[in-house]
Amino acid sequence: MTHTESVLVLDFGGQYTQLIARRVRELGVYSEIHPYNVPIKTIRSLNPSGIILSGSPWSVYDEDAPKSSPQVYDLGVPILGICYGLQLIADQLGGTVDTSAKKEFGKALLQVDKGDDLLAGLNGSTTVWMSHGDALTGLPDGFEPIAHTPNAPICAIRHPKRKIYGVQFHPEVAHTQNGTKILSNFLFQVCGLKGGWTSTHFIETSIERIRKTVGTSRVLCALSGGVDSSVAAILLHKAIGDQLPCIHINNGLMRKGESEKVVEVFREHYRIPLTYIDATDLFLTRLAGVTDPEQKRKVVGKTFIDVFEEESRKLANTPFEFLAQGTLYPDVIESVSFKGPSVTIKTHHNVGGLPKNMKFKLIEPFRELFKDEVREVGRKLGLPESFLERHPFPGPGLAVRVLGEITKEKLHLAREADVIFIDEIRRAGIYNDIWQAFAALLPVRSVGVMGDGRTYDYSVVLRAVTSVDGMTADWARIPPEVLASASNRIINEVRGINRVVYDISSKPPATIEWE
């Protein structure tokens, strides 16, 4: 966190933690998420302008409840506790939390008692979103209540001199009517910030940081052709020019025509040096017989690095020091159990799937950004909208969209079904309304009838979701006639598939990809 103004979000495992950081960024202030138990010396070195304590599924009285160092309150930095964060403030500073209080989930009417600083502009009442099982019943010394609800007599508190605030509700969710106003008040009235963090500012500071980090060294760019790696390649090229040769590895797990398109766009349109490597046989040989999703990711990640290291030796007399990737913040959050008391959901091949002994140092300019923020950076760098709005594609590619063992035949089936599904979505004019859509091949055969004969072929599942950043997602309500057309074409045009189903699971509890 090297920004002049920044807000540190301490994560206690709450379901809305990422949303807090996003809302702060949307208000023009850079924000980072760190685990609740980050050392106090690290917080000092980060020099945050404000600190927000997230919610949590825990109670402060649970034996293993996550608790940050009480020294955080003595840093002289304004603090806002949200839900569990409020209760933690009370617990650590001498207040009382009642674990037998009436639970409250959903909308509630907040009565504002003191409509200044944090609650400025909210005189009277406003709708807020509650999600708590405990309640504050006793204030710590020096604190005063500033709002209440019928079920929570103390719903918001403050210590004006120490600039420590707490709210029982969640201002970061859309259901809280004036949530953005409350967060804005914290940033600009309580913390006294000016704002102004934008994609343009990010580009300028990134270029400066990249040049300082790289110096005269050369950086090898892993160019998959997706939005993230492509925007990263253009940003890095803008920063260090010819110090950045790119390599595109066709691992045999790409979408139909993907590798050819990458070569065409970057060699002919952007004039960026690009080496094309077809390593299909190597990847498929190493993946033979592998069925476990995590093992697939690790095999893809290791093979990826092996090929890069071998090719990098051919490109230079001296080894490359850095490897550039388009890793995103959600990739980091899902892959690494650093975000408070949560668990690793799955390993992303460009985060946790890489071998620990690889010879490259990583440069990941978007490691702190969400997908829509990367798209905005791409717009500022001049990438066409048609390119930026492409749906995300996983690092391990079709390895995680062919469930079970991978073979050339199965990859072909998944690839062809995917092309048809995307084509039908585009025809219907709804491609840009969907965050991600794809076809996954199931390791299931079923009986069917085609013509006058019996078939016993594979089933494919169509998956389409709507989302903002991929951290949460809802299944897309695609018109039945579009699904019917996609199903009809897949079964008729792709020999080997005789059944198509549609996935209506949201994230959570499901993930977007099936593996």
N, C-alpha and C positions, 0 to 999 in steps of 0.2 A: 504494500500500500504506500505508493510514493506520491500520491496526489496531495495538492495543497489542502483541499477539503475532502474529508472522507468520513464515512460512518462505519463503525465496526458492529456487525451483528453477531452476538454470541449465541450459538445454537445449542439448545437443550433437548433437541430431538423433536421439535414441534412440526406438525404437518404443513404449516404455512411459512416456515423459515425462509425458503427461497423467495416467496412472494414479498416478504418484508424488504429484502435486498432489491428486488425488482422495482417496487414502489418508490424506494428512495432514489434509485437511478432515474426513474421516470420524472422525478422532480428536479433532476439536474445535479444530483450530488452522487459522487462515486461511493459505492458500498461493497463491502466484502464480508463473507461469512467465515467465521472461525469457530472451532469447538469451544464449548463452555469452559473447558479446563485449560485453555491456552495460558501459558505462564505470564505473570504480570509484567515481567521484563520484556516479553514479546509485545504485549499491548503498548507498553511505553515506546518501544522502537517503532511501532506502526503509527504512533502519534495521531490517533483518531480525533476528529472534531466532535464526535458524539458516539455514544454506545447504546445499542438496543439489545435488550435481553428477550429472547424469543419465548414462545409458548413451549409446552412439553406435555407428554402423556403421563408424566409422573406427578406425584404429590410431594411437596417439600418435606413431608414427614416419612416418606418411604425410606427404608434402610439404605438403599443404593441410589437415592435421588441425586441427580446431577447438580452440583453446586460450584459456581465459580468462586474465585478467591474474594473474600470480603474487601481486600485491598483495592478492588476496582472502584469502590465508592470514594476512595481517598485520592483519586487521580486528578480531581478537579475538572473532569470531563462530564458534560451533561449526559444523563442516563434516562432512558425510557424503558420501563419493564412492561411487557405485554403478557397478560394472562398469568401463566406460571412465573414470568419475569416479575410481575407485581408481587406475587406471593413470596418469591425469593427475597425481594427487597425487604418485605415485612419480616420474614423469618430471620434474615441475617442482621437486621438493624434493630430488633427488639420488639416488633409488632406481634400480632397473633393471627394465625390462620386456622379456621375451623374446618376440619375434615368431614364433619357431619352436616355441613350446611346443605341447603337444597341445591341439587345439581341444576345446571342451566345450560341448555343447548338450543341454539337457534336465535331468532330475532328477539330483541328486548327494547323497551323504550327507556332511553337514558335521559335523566333529568339533570341539566347542567346547573350546578350551584355556584360556581365561580367561572364566569365566561371570559377569562383573560388568558394570557400566554398560551398554554397547551390547548385550551378549549376556546380560544378567541374566535368570535364569529359564530359560536354555537349557542347563543342565548336561548333559553327555553328547553326544548326537548328534541331528541334526534334518535333515529333507529340505529341500533348497533347489533353486532353478531357475537353471541356468547358461545363458549365451548369450555366449560369448566365444571369440576366436581367439588372444589374447595372454594372458600370465600374468606376475605379479610374481615376480621371482627375487631381487631385492636391495632391502632396506629403506632408506629415507632415514634420516639421523641422527635419533635420538630416538624412532623408531617401534619398536613391538614387534608380533609376530604374535599374534592372539588366536583364530584358528580355521584349520582346514585341511580339505581333502578329499583322497582318494587321488590325484587328478590335479593338485591345486593345493596345494602345501606351504604357500604363504602365501595364504590365502583371505580373511582379514580382518585389518586392522591398526588400530593406534591410536597417537596421541601424546597421552597423558593430560593433560599440562600445557597444550598448545595446543588441546586438544579437537578434534583432527582425526581422523576415522575413515574407513575405507574397507572396502567388501565387494566381492568378486568376483562374487557372485550378485545376483539381483534380489528384494529383500524385498517389493517392491510388487505382485508377481503372486501369484495365488491358489495357484499350484503350490508356492510356498515356504511350508512348513508353519507356521512361526512368524514369517512376514514382518511381520504387523501388530504383533506383540510387539516385534520389533526396531525398527521405526519408532517405536513408542510409547516405547521405551527412549531413543531418540535425542531425541525431543521433550521428554519429561518428566524423564528422569534426566540426560542430557547437557546439554540446553539449559535445563533447569529451568523449563519452561513450566507453566502452570496449565490451559490448555485452556478450553473453554466457548464456542467460536465456534459459534453455532447460527443457524437461520433467523430466530429471534426477534431475535437480536443484529443480524443483517444488516438486518432491517426497520428497527430503531431507528436504526442508524447511517446507513442509506440515506435515511431521512426527513430526518434532520438535515443530511446532505450535500446533498440536493436543495434544501431550503429555503435553505441557505447559497449554493448555486450560482445559483439562480433569482432570489432576492430578491423584488422586486415585479413582475418580468417575467412574461409569459404564455408558456405552453408548449403547442405544438400536438402532439397525440398521434396518431401513425399507428396506427390500430386495425385490424388485419387480421381480428381475431376468433379467431386462434389462441391457444394457451395462453400463449405468451411475451408477446405484445402486450397480451393481456387482463389478465394479472397485473400487467404494467407499468403499465397504465392505472389499475388500482385502487390500486396502491402510490402512484403519483403523485397521484392524487386525494386519497388519505389525507394526503399531504404538503402539497399546495398548493390543494386544493379547487377553487373556481371559476376559478382561474388556468389550468385545464387543459381547454380544449375539445378534443373528439376529432373526427377526420375518418375516415370509412370510405370508401375508394375501391373501387368495384366495377370492376375492370379487365377483366372478361370472362374472367378466367383462374381464377376461384374454383371450388370444388366446388359441386355442385348444391345450391341453396337456402342457400348459405353466407351471402351478404350479407343476405338477409332475416332469417336467424337472429341475426346480429350486431346488427342494428338493434333487433330485438325484445328481446334480452337486455339490452343496455346502456341503451336508452331506458326500458324498462318495469320491468326488475328492479333495475338498479343506479342508475337515475336520473342517469346521467352525461350531460352535454350532448354530443350526437352529430350531426354533419352527414353526410348520406349523399350521395355523388357517384357517378353512373353514368358512367364514362369509358370504357366498353367500346369504342365506335367509335374513339376516339383511340388506345387501346393497340393494337387490331387493325390499324388503318391503319399505324401506325409499325412493327409487327412483320411486315407483309406482305413476303414474299420473303426474310425473315431465317431462315437455317437453322443458323448457327453458335451453339452453346450459350452461349459467352461473350458473343457479340454480343447474343443474346436478353436475357441478364441486364443488360447495359449499357443496352439500349433500355428495358427495364422500369424499371430504376432511374432513368434520366433522366426518363422520362415521369411516373413516380411523383412526383418532385420538382417537375417543371413544374406538375402539377396542384395539388400542395400549396401551392406559392408563389402560384399564381393564387387558390386558394380562401382562403388565409390573408389576402389583401388584402381579401376581401369580409367577413371575420369581424371585422376590427379596423381602427380608424382608423390605428393605428401597426402596423408590421410585427411579426410574432412573432420573437422572438430565438432560441427553442429549438425543436427538433423531437425528440420522444421516440420511441424504438423499442425493441423487445424483443430486441435482438441478444444472442446467447449466446456463451459462451467458445469452444465448438467452431466457431462461425461465424467468429470472429476468427482462430482458429488455422488453419482451412482456407483462409481468404481472403488472409491476409497472411503473407508470408515473413519473419516476425519471429522465429519459433521456432527459433533455431539454424540449422544448415546444412541446412534442408529446403526444399521447393519449394511454391509455391502449387498447391493441388489444383484448386480452382475458386473463382470469385468468388461470394460470397453477395450478393444484391442489396441487403441492408441493411448491408453492410460495404463491400466494394470496388466494388460496382456503382453507387454514388452518385457524381454528378458532383463534381469538386473545387471548382467555383466556386459551389456552392449557397450560398444566403444564410443558411441556418440553422446554428446550433451544435447539435451532437448531445447528447442526454441518453440514455444507455443504461444503466439501473440494473442490468441483468443481464449486462453485458459480461464480468464475472468469474465468472459462474455456469454450471454444467452444467444440463442439462434437468431432472434429478430434483431438483436443488436449487431450481429455479424452481417446480416443482410443490409442494415443501414450503413455500415462501414463500406460494404461493397458498392452501394449506391453512390456514396461520396467519392469512391475510387473510379466510378464510371462504368461498372459492369452493367450489362443490359438487364432489364427487369425479367425478361423471359428466362434468363440464366439464374438470377437470384431467387426466383420463386420456386425453383425445383424442390421437390420433396426430399427430405433427408434420406440418406442411404447408409446403412451400418458399415463400420470399418471392416468387419469380417465378411461383408457382402452376403451372397446367397448361402454361405456356410451356415448362417443362422436362420435362413428361410427355407432350407431343405432340412426338415426335422429328421433326426436319426442319421444313418450312414449316408455319406455323400458319394454320388456316382455321376458320371457325365450325363447319363440318361436322365437322372432326376434333376440335375441342374438345367438341362434343356427344357424339361417340362415346366419347372418353376419360372424360367426366363420367358418362355412363350406365353404362359398364362399371365404373367405380370405385364407384358407389353399390351396384351388385349385389354386388361382391366384399366390400365392408365389411358389407353386410347379411348375407351368408352367414357371415362370420366371427363377427358378433354372435350370429346364430342358434346357432352351434356353441358359444358360450360361451367363445371363446378370444381375444376382442378385447383384453382387458387383459393377455394373455400375450405379445402382440406389440408391439414398439416402434413399428413403422411398416408400414402396408400400403397398397397403392394399385395402380391399373392405369395402364399407360403405353401409348400408341398408337404402334405401330411404323410407319415409312414403308415398309411392305412389304405388297404385295397377294399373295394366293395363291389358287389354284383350290380351290373347294369344291363340294359337292353339297347342295342343300337342296330337299326334295321331289323332283321329277323334273327339276329344272333345274340348270344349271351356274352357280356364282357366282365372282366374282373380286373379293374384298373384302379389307379390312384385317385385320391380325393385332394382337392386344393381348397384352401381357405382364403377368402378375400378379407383384407383388413384395411379399414380407413378410419382415421381419427381426426378430430379437431383439437387444437391446442394453441397455446401462445408460445411456450418455451420447451415443451416436451416433458416437463417435470410432472404435470398432470395432463390427462387427455380424456376426451369423451368420444364414444364411437359416433362416426358420422352418419347422419340420417340421409343416406343416399336414396333417391327415388326408386321404388321397386322396379320400374321399367328399365332403369339403367342397370341395375343388378341382373335383371332377367336377360338383358341383351348381352352383358358380359358373360354370364353363365352359359348362355346358348352358344356364343362364339367359342369360348374355351373348350367346351365339350365337343363341338363339331370340328374345330380347327386344330386342336392339340391331341394327337393320337396318343393314348396312354392315360388320359384323365376322363373319368365318366361321372364325377360328382363334384359340385361346387357348393360351398357353404359360406355364410357371412358371419364374421365375428362381431358380436354386440357387447363386448366387455370394455369397461372403462379402466383407466389407470389413475390411481389404484382401484381395485386390487391387482389387475393384470398389468403386465408391462406392454409397451407398444409392439415390440418384436416378440415373436413366440419363443425364441431362445435367447 
